Amino acid sequence: MKSRWIDIEGTQGEIFSGYLSLPPTGSGPGIVLVQEIWGVNEHIRSVADQYAQDGYVVLAPDVFWRLERRVDLDYDEAGTVQAFELYQKLDTAQAATDVASALRALRELPEVTGKVATLGFCLGGQLAYRAAAIGQPDAAVAYYGGGIDQHLDVADNVTTPVMFHYAQQDGHIPQEAVQKVKERFAGKSNATFFDYADTDHGFNCWGRSKMYNQRAAALAHGRTLQFLAQHL
């Protein structure tokens, strides 16, 4: 696996970094993979490597860089407390713009030979969705994107194909919030929703043993690969 950290230029010329993972062939279509609140940690880097093994050039931008660079937290109590502290301080509008900058940087990489998508988890799901309204990727995927229901004002700007994965027993995202998103995208041919029974928030994260659901994670990964193969 070929991976390294690279510099990304923001809209005002600021420089932040992202974890880049290349496929075995060295080139392919691209994915901007957006972190959870624990940063670009071991799990997120592993997910980036996973999609790289699937043939994609994957860039995981450091979303928290304005607060603390290259946050890499564990899922234990101490790490979780710090993660939520960072999340509460984060300017999510600015972070969405940073993700769009990462999308632009990814497109410019010589290793990217095809189309590009945003894909995110939890906070990253929200940012992948909001960046889709700004940077116009060729596709977007949001895994249990917290807070999307609070940013439905940009839904009409999300014209790219978009896939939403939701856990039916999500302890962080109430079903009322999910329903608001579904209602806002009702009748739009570009939106696809999948619900996962008997699963909790974070079901894709094998680092969170109480939430990880192998079956749901495998099913969602397969659906996401099919979606990306269709649109990238």
C-alpha positions as MATLAB code, in Angstrom:
seq = 'MKSRWIDIEGTQGEIFSGYLSLPPTGSGPGIVLVQEIWGVNEHIRSVADQYAQDGYVVLAPDVFWRLERRVDLDYDEAGTVQAFELYQKLDTAQAATDVASALRALRELPEVTGKVATLGFCLGGQLAYRAAAIGQPDAAVAYYGGGIDQHLDVADNVTTPVMFHYAQQDGHIPQEAVQKVKERFAGKSNATFFDYADTDHGFNCWGRSKMYNQRAAALAHGRTLQFLAQHL';
ca = [
       0.000    0.000    0.000;
       1.400    3.367   -1.070;
       0.388    6.170    1.290;
       1.693    9.551    2.393;
       0.583   12.890    3.772;
       0.278   15.709    1.231;
      -0.345   19.450    1.418;
      -3.720   20.913    0.441;
      -4.219   24.582   -0.376;
      -7.309   26.270    1.050;
      -9.386   29.028   -0.511;
      -7.254   31.769    1.082;
      -3.925   30.129    0.314;
      -3.705   28.374    3.700;
      -1.971   25.019    3.760;
      -3.337   21.990    5.571;
      -2.697   18.305    5.066;
      -4.422   15.107    4.077;
      -3.638   11.400    4.125;
      -3.305   10.085    0.578;
      -3.622    6.379   -0.179;
      -2.983    5.041   -3.670;
      -4.413    1.899   -5.280;
      -2.132   -0.987   -6.300;
      -2.141    0.283   -9.884;
      -1.028    3.736   -8.718;
      -3.923    5.588  -10.350;
      -7.673    5.609  -10.687;
     -10.805    7.616   -9.889;
     -10.736    9.598   -6.654;
     -12.450    9.769   -3.271;
     -12.229   12.504   -0.658;
     -12.827   10.501    2.504;
     -13.977   12.644    5.433;
     -13.165   11.764    9.026;
     -15.254   11.235   12.126;
     -14.669   13.507   15.135;
     -11.691   11.372   16.227;
      -9.600   12.796   13.397;
      -7.685   11.098   10.604;
      -6.899    8.308   13.029;
      -5.844    4.707   12.506;
      -9.370    3.658   11.609;
      -9.924    6.388    9.025;
      -6.521    5.706    7.488;
      -7.471    2.019    7.315;
     -10.750    2.894    5.587;
      -8.807    5.061    3.133;
      -6.513    2.100    2.464;
      -9.558   -0.149    2.069;
     -10.996    2.022   -0.702;
      -7.535    2.337   -2.237;
      -7.415   -1.460   -2.447;
     -10.741   -1.180   -4.271;
      -8.959    0.871   -6.928;
      -9.496    4.466   -5.821;
      -7.075    7.301   -5.108;
      -8.209    8.330   -1.625;
      -7.507   11.607    0.153;
      -8.558   12.009    3.811;
      -8.221   15.725    4.697;
      -7.359   16.928    8.183;
     -10.654   18.654    9.045;
      -9.584   19.866   12.511;
      -6.382   21.550   11.342;
      -7.437   25.049   12.401;
      -7.859   23.781   15.975;
      -5.146   21.110   16.119;
      -3.231   19.546   13.274;
      -3.369   15.828   12.454;
      -5.684   14.831   15.279;
      -5.345   11.082   15.846;
      -7.539    9.935   18.735;
      -8.514    6.564   20.149;
     -12.112    5.571   20.824;
     -11.534    5.298   24.567;
     -13.044    7.683   27.112;
     -10.193   10.200   27.024;
     -10.076   10.251   23.237;
     -13.836   10.616   22.973;
     -13.920   13.543   25.414;
     -11.237   15.322   23.396;
     -13.003   14.510   20.126;
     -16.256   16.091   21.283;
     -14.409   19.150   22.575;
     -12.870   19.666   19.144;
     -16.189   19.068   17.423;
     -17.928   21.691   19.553;
     -15.299   24.270   18.544;
     -15.358   23.411   14.854;
     -16.711   25.876   12.316;
     -18.500   23.314   10.142;
     -19.146   25.770    7.296;
     -15.423   26.438    7.080;
     -14.740   22.703    7.340;
     -17.104   22.010    4.429;
     -15.178   24.563    2.377;
     -11.936   22.798    3.338;
     -13.383   19.495    2.115;
     -14.262   21.200   -1.170;
     -10.635   22.424   -1.335;
      -9.482   18.835   -0.806;
     -11.765   17.815   -3.652;
     -10.103   20.360   -5.915;
      -6.651   19.202   -4.829;
      -7.580   15.587   -5.489;
      -8.748   16.382   -9.006;
      -5.388   18.004   -9.726;
      -3.319   14.987   -8.675;
      -1.688   13.182  -11.622;
      -2.704    9.852  -10.051;
      -6.390   10.688  -10.490;
      -7.441    9.504  -13.914;
     -11.211    9.557  -13.548;
     -14.069   11.177  -11.713;
     -14.140   12.008   -7.996;
     -16.518   11.586   -5.051;
     -16.894   12.710   -1.457;
     -17.518   10.043    1.184;
     -17.790   10.647    4.914;
     -18.761    9.186    8.256;
     -20.732   10.907   11.038;
     -19.436   14.518   11.031;
     -17.715   13.549    7.803;
     -21.027   12.450    6.333;
     -22.437   15.917    6.926;
     -19.331   17.533    5.442;
     -19.324   15.196    2.416;
     -22.922   16.264    1.754;
     -22.261   19.990    2.253;
     -19.081   19.881    0.165;
     -21.135   18.280   -2.602;
     -23.168   21.497   -2.700;
     -19.957   23.543   -3.038;
     -17.415   21.519   -4.982;
     -19.733   19.530   -7.261;
     -18.127   16.078   -7.048;
     -19.358   13.407   -9.411;
     -20.945   11.501   -6.512;
     -21.336   11.769   -2.735;
     -21.882    9.237    0.049;
     -22.904   10.055    3.624;
     -22.707    7.388    6.310;
     -24.940    8.373    9.264;
     -24.254   12.040    8.609;
     -25.107   13.894   11.795;
     -26.703   17.314   11.324;
     -27.616   17.002    7.652;
     -31.211   17.799    8.603;
     -29.981   21.203    9.820;
     -28.442   22.035    6.441;
     -31.238   21.180    4.036;
     -31.124   24.728    2.667;
     -28.288   23.580    0.368;
     -30.103   20.452   -0.821;
     -31.045   21.978   -4.170;
     -27.346   22.606   -4.813;
     -26.590   18.894   -4.410;
     -27.246   17.892   -7.997;
     -24.741   15.039   -8.088;
     -25.842   11.469   -7.290;
     -25.872   11.084   -3.511;
     -26.264    8.023   -1.274;
     -27.300    8.150    2.380;
     -26.707    5.294    4.853;
     -28.647    5.453    8.142;
     -28.811    3.219   11.218;
     -32.355    2.613   12.456;
     -31.231    2.452   16.101;
     -28.957    5.486   15.884;
     -28.381    6.920   19.335;
     -27.142   10.231   17.905;
     -29.427   10.846   14.921;
     -33.166   10.590   15.723;
     -35.424    9.074   13.098;
     -37.246   12.395   12.881;
     -34.036   13.958   11.559;
     -33.625   11.157    9.007;
     -37.214   11.653    7.885;
     -36.595   15.363    7.299;
     -33.720   14.522    4.965;
     -35.802   11.937    3.122;
     -38.683   14.357    2.726;
     -36.393   17.099    1.410;
     -35.012   14.767   -1.261;
     -38.348   13.145   -2.065;
     -38.916   13.095   -5.802;
     -35.275   13.842   -6.585;
     -33.839   11.130   -8.817;
     -30.260   11.736   -7.647;
     -30.801   10.600   -4.023;
     -30.687    7.018   -2.695;
     -31.369    6.019    0.923;
     -30.533    2.823    2.786;
     -31.653    2.030    6.324;
     -29.998   -0.646    8.462;
     -32.135   -2.449   11.031;
     -30.773   -3.285   14.485;
     -27.730   -1.060   13.961;
     -26.407    1.936   15.867;
     -24.467    5.041   14.905;
     -20.943    4.231   13.753;
     -21.785    0.734   12.520;
     -18.969    0.842    9.961;
     -16.267    1.527   12.561;
     -14.553   -1.666   13.709;
     -12.683    0.417   16.282;
     -15.934    0.951   18.201;
     -16.838   -2.572   19.266;
     -20.195   -1.647   20.841;
     -21.423   -0.030   17.635;
     -19.670   -1.998   14.905;
     -21.971   -4.265   12.914;
     -20.060   -6.468   10.503;
     -23.070   -7.400    8.377;
     -24.305   -3.822    8.001;
     -20.771   -2.568    7.333;
     -20.217   -5.169    4.605;
     -23.626   -4.505    3.054;
     -23.108   -0.738    3.064;
     -19.588   -1.078    1.667;
     -20.861   -3.239   -1.176;
     -23.647   -0.797   -1.967;
     -21.216    2.098   -1.872;
     -18.798    0.333   -4.233;
     -21.620   -0.399   -6.652;
     -22.728    3.245   -6.478;
     -19.187    4.545   -7.022;
     -18.562    2.120   -9.869;
     -21.733    3.382  -11.549;
     -20.990    7.086  -11.170;
     -17.192    7.295  -11.218;
];
